[in-house]
C-alpha cells in the first residue's frame, strides 16, 4: 500500500473507522509554530484523532 506516513499528532491513518480530522491542538490549525512548521501536524494544521466515546 502507498500510505502517507503518520504525523506525530496522528493517532491513526486517515479513513480509519472511529477517527476523524481535527485542528492541530499544538498550532491551532495554522500549521506554523514560532515561525516554523509545526512538528506535531507537519505543517498541515490537521491531525487525525479518535472520535466518539465509550
CORRANOR-V995136 format. One record per backbone hydrogen bond with DSSP energy under -1.0 kcal/mol. NH is the residue of the N-H (numbers start at 1). CO is the residue of the C=O. E is the energy in kcal/mol with one decimal. If there is no record, write none. Layout:
NH_CO_E ; NH_CO_E
//
This chain:
9_40_-2.6 ; 10_7_-2.0 ; 11_48_-2.4 ; 16_13_-1.7 ; 19_16_-1.5 ; 20_49_-2.5 ; 22_47_-2.6 ; 24_45_-1.9 ; 28_24_-1.6 ; 33_36_-3.1 ; 36_33_-1.6 ; 38_31_-2.3 ; 44_41_-1.2 ; 47_22_-2.6 ; 49_20_-2.8 ; 51_18_-2.7
//
